[in-house]
Amino acid sequence: FRRDMSTITAVALLAFLTITVGLGLGEQGMNLRCRCISKERKPIGRHIEKLEVIPANSHCEEVEIIATLKGSGLLVCLDPNVPWVKRKLIFSIHMSRQS
């Protein structure tokens, strides 16, 4: 009986560890690609509340710029190669340094 209990305990522990590790990998796997599928090119500068810059990394080769829109809080990906986005980034960096 004692041997059966240790076997059951070992199997239960193994199942718990398998589930725990699997959940951890699932959370990491959610960020294993670029966040931006499409990018806005049209000027929407006056509607932007804040900008988030995500540098290129091992999961996404591109720099991603995500704007939060005023009022709605909607997130919009911006094309970093468009001149108005570059100007908005420079202005945003300048303003954050003055704060």
ChimeraX commands (.cxc) that place a marker at each C-alpha (Angstrom):
marker #1 position 0.00,0.00,0.00 radius 0.5
marker #1 position 2.84,2.39,0.86 radius 0.5
marker #1 position 4.46,1.80,-2.53 radius 0.5
marker #1 position 1.18,2.57,-4.31 radius 0.5
marker #1 position 0.86,5.87,-2.41 radius 0.5
marker #1 position 4.37,6.98,-3.36 radius 0.5
marker #1 position 3.65,6.10,-7.00 radius 0.5
marker #1 position 0.39,8.08,-6.90 radius 0.5
marker #1 position 2.18,11.01,-5.27 radius 0.5
marker #1 position 4.95,10.93,-7.88 radius 0.5
marker #1 position 2.43,10.80,-10.75 radius 0.5
marker #1 position 0.41,13.67,-9.24 radius 0.5
marker #1 position 3.56,15.77,-8.81 radius 0.5
marker #1 position 4.64,15.05,-12.38 radius 0.5
marker #1 position 1.19,16.01,-13.71 radius 0.5
marker #1 position 1.24,19.24,-11.69 radius 0.5
marker #1 position 4.69,20.20,-12.97 radius 0.5
marker #1 position 3.73,19.39,-16.57 radius 0.5
marker #1 position 0.64,21.59,-16.38 radius 0.5
marker #1 position 2.52,24.44,-14.66 radius 0.5
marker #1 position 5.37,24.45,-17.18 radius 0.5
marker #1 position 2.92,24.19,-20.08 radius 0.5
marker #1 position 0.99,27.23,-18.86 radius 0.5
marker #1 position 4.20,29.23,-18.52 radius 0.5
marker #1 position 5.24,28.42,-22.08 radius 0.5
marker #1 position 1.79,29.34,-23.35 radius 0.5
marker #1 position 2.05,32.83,-21.87 radius 0.5
marker #1 position 5.50,33.33,-23.36 radius 0.5
marker #1 position 4.31,31.99,-26.70 radius 0.5
marker #1 position 1.72,34.73,-26.99 radius 0.5
marker #1 position 4.47,37.30,-27.56 radius 0.5
marker #1 position 6.53,35.30,-30.05 radius 0.5
marker #1 position 5.50,37.45,-33.01 radius 0.5
marker #1 position 4.98,41.04,-34.04 radius 0.5
marker #1 position 2.06,42.84,-32.43 radius 0.5
marker #1 position 1.27,44.98,-35.47 radius 0.5
marker #1 position -0.42,43.26,-38.39 radius 0.5
marker #1 position -1.27,46.43,-40.30 radius 0.5
marker #1 position 0.12,49.96,-39.92 radius 0.5
marker #1 position -1.58,53.31,-40.26 radius 0.5
marker #1 position 0.06,55.68,-42.75 radius 0.5
marker #1 position -2.51,58.51,-42.76 radius 0.5
marker #1 position -1.83,61.44,-40.40 radius 0.5
marker #1 position -3.70,60.99,-37.11 radius 0.5
marker #1 position -1.25,62.96,-34.97 radius 0.5
marker #1 position -3.77,65.20,-33.22 radius 0.5
marker #1 position -5.74,62.15,-32.01 radius 0.5
marker #1 position -2.76,60.49,-30.31 radius 0.5
marker #1 position -2.61,60.48,-26.52 radius 0.5
marker #1 position 0.62,58.50,-26.12 radius 0.5
marker #1 position 3.14,56.49,-28.11 radius 0.5
marker #1 position 4.78,53.19,-27.27 radius 0.5
marker #1 position 7.90,52.14,-29.15 radius 0.5
marker #1 position 8.73,48.45,-29.18 radius 0.5
marker #1 position 12.25,47.89,-30.53 radius 0.5
marker #1 position 13.05,45.07,-32.92 radius 0.5
marker #1 position 13.87,41.86,-31.08 radius 0.5
marker #1 position 14.26,38.14,-31.62 radius 0.5
marker #1 position 10.49,37.73,-32.02 radius 0.5
marker #1 position 9.87,40.63,-34.39 radius 0.5
marker #1 position 12.39,42.10,-36.83 radius 0.5
marker #1 position 10.59,45.44,-37.09 radius 0.5
marker #1 position 10.37,48.43,-34.78 radius 0.5
marker #1 position 6.73,48.75,-33.78 radius 0.5
marker #1 position 5.09,52.04,-32.85 radius 0.5
marker #1 position 1.75,51.75,-31.11 radius 0.5
marker #1 position -0.37,54.85,-30.52 radius 0.5
marker #1 position -3.09,55.13,-27.90 radius 0.5
marker #1 position -5.88,57.37,-29.18 radius 0.5
marker #1 position -7.42,60.13,-27.08 radius 0.5
marker #1 position -10.88,59.46,-25.72 radius 0.5
marker #1 position -11.36,55.91,-26.98 radius 0.5
marker #1 position -8.07,54.44,-25.77 radius 0.5
marker #1 position -7.94,52.48,-29.02 radius 0.5
marker #1 position -4.49,51.13,-29.95 radius 0.5
marker #1 position -3.28,51.82,-33.50 radius 0.5
marker #1 position -0.03,50.65,-35.06 radius 0.5
marker #1 position 1.83,53.35,-36.97 radius 0.5
marker #1 position 4.21,52.98,-39.90 radius 0.5
marker #1 position 7.62,54.11,-38.54 radius 0.5
marker #1 position 8.83,55.05,-42.04 radius 0.5
marker #1 position 6.19,57.72,-42.69 radius 0.5
marker #1 position 7.50,61.29,-42.18 radius 0.5
marker #1 position 4.68,62.46,-39.87 radius 0.5
marker #1 position 5.29,59.49,-37.55 radius 0.5
marker #1 position 9.01,60.30,-37.40 radius 0.5
marker #1 position 8.19,63.93,-36.52 radius 0.5
marker #1 position 5.69,62.82,-33.85 radius 0.5
marker #1 position 8.32,60.53,-32.30 radius 0.5
marker #1 position 10.94,63.28,-32.21 radius 0.5
marker #1 position 8.43,65.67,-30.66 radius 0.5
marker #1 position 7.37,63.05,-28.09 radius 0.5
marker #1 position 10.99,62.35,-27.10 radius 0.5
marker #1 position 11.69,66.09,-26.85 radius 0.5
marker #1 position 8.64,66.63,-24.61 radius 0.5
marker #1 position 9.49,63.69,-22.33 radius 0.5
marker #1 position 13.00,65.06,-21.78 radius 0.5
marker #1 position 11.59,68.43,-20.73 radius 0.5
marker #1 position 9.31,66.84,-18.12 radius 0.5
marker link #1:1,2 radius 0.2
marker link #1:2,3 radius 0.2
marker link #1:3,4 radius 0.2
marker link #1:4,5 radius 0.2
marker link #1:5,6 radius 0.2
marker link #1:6,7 radius 0.2
marker link #1:7,8 radius 0.2
marker link #1:8,9 radius 0.2
marker link #1:9,10 radius 0.2
marker link #1:10,11 radius 0.2
marker link #1:11,12 radius 0.2
marker link #1:12,13 radius 0.2
marker link #1:13,14 radius 0.2
marker link #1:14,15 radius 0.2
marker link #1:15,16 radius 0.2
marker link #1:16,17 radius 0.2
marker link #1:17,18 radius 0.2
marker link #1:18,19 radius 0.2
marker link #1:19,20 radius 0.2
marker link #1:20,21 radius 0.2
marker link #1:21,22 radius 0.2
marker link #1:22,23 radius 0.2
marker link #1:23,24 radius 0.2
marker link #1:24,25 radius 0.2
marker link #1:25,26 radius 0.2
marker link #1:26,27 radius 0.2
marker link #1:27,28 radius 0.2
marker link #1:28,29 radius 0.2
marker link #1:29,30 radius 0.2
marker link #1:30,31 radius 0.2
marker link #1:31,32 radius 0.2
marker link #1:32,33 radius 0.2
marker link #1:33,34 radius 0.2
marker link #1:34,35 radius 0.2
marker link #1:35,36 radius 0.2
marker link #1:36,37 radius 0.2
marker link #1:37,38 radius 0.2
marker link #1:38,39 radius 0.2
marker link #1:39,40 radius 0.2
marker link #1:40,41 radius 0.2
marker link #1:41,42 radius 0.2
marker link #1:42,43 radius 0.2
marker link #1:43,44 radius 0.2
marker link #1:44,45 radius 0.2
marker link #1:45,46 radius 0.2
marker link #1:46,47 radius 0.2
marker link #1:47,48 radius 0.2
marker link #1:48,49 radius 0.2
marker link #1:49,50 radius 0.2
marker link #1:50,51 radius 0.2
marker link #1:51,52 radius 0.2
marker link #1:52,53 radius 0.2
marker link #1:53,54 radius 0.2
marker link #1:54,55 radius 0.2
marker link #1:55,56 radius 0.2
marker link #1:56,57 radius 0.2
marker link #1:57,58 radius 0.2
marker link #1:58,59 radius 0.2
marker link #1:59,60 radius 0.2
marker link #1:60,61 radius 0.2
marker link #1:61,62 radius 0.2
marker link #1:62,63 radius 0.2
marker link #1:63,64 radius 0.2
marker link #1:64,65 radius 0.2
marker link #1:65,66 radius 0.2
marker link #1:66,67 radius 0.2
marker link #1:67,68 radius 0.2
marker link #1:68,69 radius 0.2
marker link #1:69,70 radius 0.2
marker link #1:70,71 radius 0.2
marker link #1:71,72 radius 0.2
marker link #1:72,73 radius 0.2
marker link #1:73,74 radius 0.2
marker link #1:74,75 radius 0.2
marker link #1:75,76 radius 0.2
marker link #1:76,77 radius 0.2
marker link #1:77,78 radius 0.2
marker link #1:78,79 radius 0.2
marker link #1:79,80 radius 0.2
marker link #1:80,81 radius 0.2
marker link #1:81,82 radius 0.2
marker link #1:82,83 radius 0.2
marker link #1:83,84 radius 0.2
marker link #1:84,85 radius 0.2
marker link #1:85,86 radius 0.2
marker link #1:86,87 radius 0.2
marker link #1:87,88 radius 0.2
marker link #1:88,89 radius 0.2
marker link #1:89,90 radius 0.2
marker link #1:90,91 radius 0.2
marker link #1:91,92 radius 0.2
marker link #1:92,93 radius 0.2
marker link #1:93,94 radius 0.2
marker link #1:94,95 radius 0.2
marker link #1:95,96 radius 0.2
marker link #1:96,97 radius 0.2
marker link #1:97,98 radius 0.2
marker link #1:98,99 radius 0.2
view
